[in-house]
Amino acid sequence: MADFRQLALEYVLADDEAKLTSLAKQAASELQSAAAPTNPVARWVEAVQPWMPGSQGDDEMADGDSPDWTARAKALEFLSRTLDYLGTDVLKPSQIKLLVSFFGAMFDIDHKAGILASATALSRISAMKSFHPTSANDIIQKVCTLKDDFPRQVAKTRLAVFELLKFLVTSPETSKALQSRHGSSASFMSDLIRLCQNERDPANLMVWFEILTYFLREYSPSKEILEEVYNTFKAYFPISLPRTSPTGITPEQLKLSLRACFSSNKDLAPHTFPFLLGKLDQGDGVTANVKLDVLKTIQACIEEYQNPHDSVTPYFNQIWGSLKYEVRNGEVEDSIWATLEVLKAIAVRLEGEDLRDYALTVTRDCVNDLSSTLYTAPAGRLLVSVLSAGPAAFVLMAAPAVTHIKENLRHPKAPAHSRDLLKLLQVILETRIFLVDAKMTTSERSDFSAIDSIFKTLYDDVFRNPVQLGAKEGATEDEIRLATEAVQGAGALVCQRSSGSIATSDGTVTATDENERLLPENTCSQICDSLFSIITYGNSASGQASRSKDSDELVNSTTTALQRAVTANPKAFPTLVEKAFEIVTASPGEQDKASSAHVFGSLLAYVGCSKLPQKPAEGLRNYLTLVKSLQVDIVSSSNGSFPVWGSLVASIQSAARYFNEAFQELKPERSGASWDPSWASAIVSKYPGLDLLDRNAVLDGFNVSGSLSVSEAYADFLLATLYIVRQLYQKATKITEVAGVKALQLGDKFNGSEGALEHQYLHFISALAGFVLHETSEEQQLSLKAHEFALNLFHDDAISATNGAIDEQSSSWDWLIVGRPNTLSLGVLDALHPSSVSHLFESGIAQHVLLRGVTISSDAADSVSRAVFRSILTILSNKHKIETVEPLITQLNRQAETVLQQAQTAVNENNSSICTKSLSLFAIAAGVLRRFCGKQIQPLLKLLSEVPTAGATGKQLSQHLELVVAPQAILAKENFAVVKPLWMQKIYFQLVKPLLEAALAPPPAADAPPNSKASINVGVLSLIKHMNFPIYEEDSEKVMRIAISTAQSDAAGVADTRAALEVLKNIVVESPDKGESHARSIIDICVGEISLKKTSHERDAETGKIAMEIMVGLPRLFDSRHLLPHQPQVERELALACGNPVRELRKLARVARAAWSDLK
């Protein structure tokens, strides 16, 4: 049997938190396990008797000393803390009653030491199963005996009391007992108000306001007590919180808590509304924050009060009369918005005749203001705030509002007046679009439909003339601005749907046909044509000649409006396509035609494909109509120009990307189950228009089933686009024979006379192919056998992609390796998943391509084709574990050794054959090392580590080492590349670190290649400049020395210096302390690069930019004592650099000059 007295004594004397917890748990355990006859609860309570008042005769000790208040508090805390670890079902009702009496007495006899512990203990006791709810009143009465001593308690103690009171007042059982005992008089609340009315602590107020809110909401107080409670919390309004308040309470939390008091009971309405409106009517005496608080409180009351007929209706005239001026004359936007929300909340809550009276009051006051230039905009905001509250409010207010808008547009006071009226009309139209889908009863839907007629004539009555101003030659600025507002309204008008109704199971009705337009087809077409005419004029010679900021805004607004109109009325799109191509065809020259094709192709892509209509099938039809129309001009013509073709293909890709993004919002399912190698015939069978070559036939050539689901429409979109790609690829290539083996080469049109344009066009269609395949899933690629597209370029019936041989001498695939068609292959390979790429290795073709690529002569391809092929090598080596293909990796390693030997014995530093083969091996390494596959590629790593010292070609090859680590889009995870998390760190330790040690080693032997140190330095920098600083932070001092040495070398080329500066910049930014000791060298290097003393052919803008960026940052990064000795020299050079012929360098020079001039 535990000795409670001993436990209590130890608790009073202990300071360690763990010890205190242990003692409390021991006491709780004893209470739970002790036999009832031993009366453990009484013994437990008596254990603290030595510290209680009266235990030594009185509060004053016999010798005149004061009692030990701390010890007494600890003793009571012992009891309170024991209860924390005691089960809720341990104590009996009689024991509970004893404890309530004991702890309750502390509020009367021990105000100095017993309050916190007693309040905490009673909170725990009140939650126990045997606690009788009627005891709640006893506890409240005991607490109220604190009277004037309550405010003298510290905030923490008062908070414990508030938490106790909150539990007693709000707990369902105790709340019921209190109401039963006190009835509507609720006299206990009067006692609590007298006790707590002077509270000021934010945390305590939060609890106090919760108590008052619950009391008003759940109890049924008399009018007198209601007013008493109201006056209590009203005194705190408006409430604020000192910035230095140590509590975690925010001002907004405190405001919300007090706001809940105001909105807690509808019977408060006669008090709250006059009081709050009176605050607003103080005028300039109210700050913006207080006004916002008042408005939000009024809104909360309107939204929360029950029975709005009695609580809100009697006051809406008073609220409206006061608040309308906040909008009419207001200047603070936050207050205006808050006011509009209040006015809208009234309309949301009212019904029937109450709503009618309110709506008529608002309408009557506002429509008169629509004739005033000054007040039209505020009146419009007031009207919209109320009529947007719901269908009933809209029905009551829309017709008179639109009528008055039309009337005032006939006699506008000023151009700005017309614009404001059109803007208001547009917002009303936007509101109708939102409300037409709302659930309504049959009667409400009938009323909503009854006002449809006022919108059907708006285009002819209002919008037609101002819209046509947008295409008027020589239009004034005011006319252009008016047209800008009108086109937005016209676009919203086309989007209007009929409000016909259909009953639902819950008795409400919704719109019948999502696509049933309010306007007739003819009117919608007229609007689309008018909008298109504005864009056409804006891009014409006349429109461009008078181009301004306003006209640009008009074109942008019109484009957005046309997109909305076409989405709502998809049938208008083919006509726009036809008109656009008439303009393109009529362009006088090839350059003009290319420009028109680009402008209108991009326009149509956005207008027709960036958003899906309600039925995805209609969007798919428009998409197919557009892309096929664009493609027909390429496929059906043999003498077209590459600029025009490029613009058309770019527009196809824009349309595809827009359409894909529109689908992604609906999250279509991706499944390859129904896709197979015969996909081409299947999609053409479904959409015969894909094979049409007459644009006029294309415009009406696509019939898309209206029952297509989103996922089905998305799958058809991908396959149809892939078929378009197939046709473009076939148009660009032709089949030939080389030594009896079929091969592919570019078509006759690609004769090399327009090299750059030809490559650009090939890149465009290759990117389109890559985009489509990228959007397919891994399963879809496998079912399509997409890997074959990279080899046969969609000539699947002529080029076999199933047989290959590991023979680097064979030339059967040279057209793919070194021919210009390899650009088309790259687009496909880039988008393939690794599982698809693996099939290329199963056939043996990928092995052949890799081996042939590292042995072929440099003279066999132009520079672009060689760069493309290196990307192909990178993809193949990354997306398949080539190290597992033993014959392949063996031959690649052997070739790496051969190339290294050739490089080491080379005497000509410009040996193109060695350079080409090395770069191909570098490309393979770039792919392999991102997977970092280990010992199988050691010869390849050896090549990379030893090329810097490889004879005459060493320096040239060192500069190209960056190819191994430089960021490449083809190696991005988004393109399904395999990239290990720490691949760069592994390269640093296995490749860069050995080079770094070699660079800082003693001078080489006499027989070492000349300038080998410089080559190693260049190799280190070309690799490190692509690495994050933490990777080489440990060696950053060494790296900095190498960078400085390279930049200061007379033999350093532009690329070497640039690499050195990039590394220096990174180190200086990431670790300035490491650069301070080299401040002089860094400054000299940078000054040398930005100096205008260099001849024009010696200056490199990119290198100068990096140097200038370092100069900008040095005053901020370095301690000024390292820079002040160089300040005069630097300021002279920067002053001269402000006249640099490169604008960006001039800008940086000015920034750097200001930074250096502030040095102290």
Secondary structure as GFF3:
##gff-version 3
##sequence-region A 1 1160
A	DSSP	alpha_helix	4	13	.	.	.	ID=ss1
A	DSSP	alpha_helix	17	33	.	.	.	ID=ss2
A	DSSP	three_ten_helix	36	38	.	.	.	ID=ss3
A	DSSP	alpha_helix	40	46	.	.	.	ID=ss4
A	DSSP	three_ten_helix	49	51	.	.	.	ID=ss5
A	DSSP	alpha_helix	69	84	.	.	.	ID=ss6
A	DSSP	alpha_helix	93	109	.	.	.	ID=ss7
A	DSSP	alpha_helix	115	126	.	.	.	ID=ss8
A	DSSP	alpha_helix	135	144	.	.	.	ID=ss9
A	DSSP	three_ten_helix	147	149	.	.	.	ID=ss10
A	DSSP	alpha_helix	155	170	.	.	.	ID=ss11
A	DSSP	alpha_helix	172	182	.	.	.	ID=ss12
A	DSSP	three_ten_helix	183	185	.	.	.	ID=ss13
A	DSSP	alpha_helix	187	196	.	.	.	ID=ss14
A	DSSP	alpha_helix	202	218	.	.	.	ID=ss15
A	DSSP	alpha_helix	223	234	.	.	.	ID=ss16
A	DSSP	alpha_helix	251	262	.	.	.	ID=ss17
A	DSSP	three_ten_helix	266	268	.	.	.	ID=ss18
A	DSSP	alpha_helix	269	280	.	.	.	ID=ss19
A	DSSP	three_ten_helix	283	285	.	.	.	ID=ss20
A	DSSP	alpha_helix	288	304	.	.	.	ID=ss21
A	DSSP	alpha_helix	308	311	.	.	.	ID=ss22
A	DSSP	three_ten_helix	313	315	.	.	.	ID=ss23
A	DSSP	alpha_helix	316	328	.	.	.	ID=ss24
A	DSSP	alpha_helix	333	349	.	.	.	ID=ss25
A	DSSP	alpha_helix	352	367	.	.	.	ID=ss26
A	DSSP	three_ten_helix	368	371	.	.	.	ID=ss27
A	DSSP	alpha_helix	376	387	.	.	.	ID=ss28
A	DSSP	alpha_helix	391	410	.	.	.	ID=ss29
A	DSSP	alpha_helix	415	435	.	.	.	ID=ss30
A	DSSP	alpha_helix	442	450	.	.	.	ID=ss31
A	DSSP	alpha_helix	453	456	.	.	.	ID=ss32
A	DSSP	alpha_helix	458	458	.	.	.	ID=ss33
A	DSSP	pi_helix	459	463	.	.	.	ID=ss34
A	DSSP	alpha_helix	464	468	.	.	.	ID=ss35
A	DSSP	three_ten_helix	469	471	.	.	.	ID=ss36
A	DSSP	alpha_helix	477	494	.	.	.	ID=ss37
A	DSSP	beta_strand	501	503	.	.	.	ID=ss38
A	DSSP	beta_strand	509	511	.	.	.	ID=ss39
A	DSSP	alpha_helix	521	538	.	.	.	ID=ss40
A	DSSP	alpha_helix	541	545	.	.	.	ID=ss41
A	DSSP	alpha_helix	549	568	.	.	.	ID=ss42
A	DSSP	three_ten_helix	570	572	.	.	.	ID=ss43
A	DSSP	alpha_helix	573	586	.	.	.	ID=ss44
A	DSSP	alpha_helix	590	609	.	.	.	ID=ss45
A	DSSP	alpha_helix	616	635	.	.	.	ID=ss46
A	DSSP	alpha_helix	642	664	.	.	.	ID=ss47
A	DSSP	alpha_helix	679	686	.	.	.	ID=ss48
A	DSSP	three_ten_helix	688	691	.	.	.	ID=ss49
A	DSSP	alpha_helix	695	699	.	.	.	ID=ss50
A	DSSP	alpha_helix	710	732	.	.	.	ID=ss51
A	DSSP	beta_strand	733	738	.	.	.	ID=ss52
A	DSSP	beta_strand	741	746	.	.	.	ID=ss53
A	DSSP	alpha_helix	755	774	.	.	.	ID=ss54
A	DSSP	alpha_helix	778	784	.	.	.	ID=ss55
A	DSSP	three_ten_helix	786	788	.	.	.	ID=ss56
A	DSSP	alpha_helix	789	792	.	.	.	ID=ss57
A	DSSP	alpha_helix	814	817	.	.	.	ID=ss58
A	DSSP	alpha_helix	822	831	.	.	.	ID=ss59
A	DSSP	alpha_helix	834	842	.	.	.	ID=ss60
A	DSSP	alpha_helix	845	853	.	.	.	ID=ss61
A	DSSP	three_ten_helix	858	860	.	.	.	ID=ss62
A	DSSP	alpha_helix	863	878	.	.	.	ID=ss63
A	DSSP	three_ten_helix	882	884	.	.	.	ID=ss64
A	DSSP	alpha_helix	886	905	.	.	.	ID=ss65
A	DSSP	alpha_helix	912	929	.	.	.	ID=ss66
A	DSSP	three_ten_helix	935	937	.	.	.	ID=ss67
A	DSSP	alpha_helix	938	946	.	.	.	ID=ss68
A	DSSP	three_ten_helix	947	949	.	.	.	ID=ss69
A	DSSP	three_ten_helix	951	953	.	.	.	ID=ss70
A	DSSP	alpha_helix	954	959	.	.	.	ID=ss71
A	DSSP	three_ten_helix	960	964	.	.	.	ID=ss72
A	DSSP	three_ten_helix	969	971	.	.	.	ID=ss73
A	DSSP	three_ten_helix	973	975	.	.	.	ID=ss74
A	DSSP	alpha_helix	983	987	.	.	.	ID=ss75
A	DSSP	pi_helix	988	992	.	.	.	ID=ss76
A	DSSP	alpha_helix	993	999	.	.	.	ID=ss77
A	DSSP	alpha_helix	1012	1024	.	.	.	ID=ss78
A	DSSP	alpha_helix	1029	1032	.	.	.	ID=ss79
A	DSSP	three_ten_helix	1033	1035	.	.	.	ID=ss80
A	DSSP	alpha_helix	1036	1048	.	.	.	ID=ss81
A	DSSP	alpha_helix	1054	1070	.	.	.	ID=ss82
A	DSSP	alpha_helix	1072	1076	.	.	.	ID=ss83
A	DSSP	alpha_helix	1079	1090	.	.	.	ID=ss84
A	DSSP	alpha_helix	1101	1117	.	.	.	ID=ss85
A	DSSP	three_ten_helix	1120	1122	.	.	.	ID=ss86
A	DSSP	three_ten_helix	1124	1126	.	.	.	ID=ss87
A	DSSP	alpha_helix	1127	1137	.	.	.	ID=ss88
A	DSSP	alpha_helix	1143	1157	.	.	.	ID=ss89
###
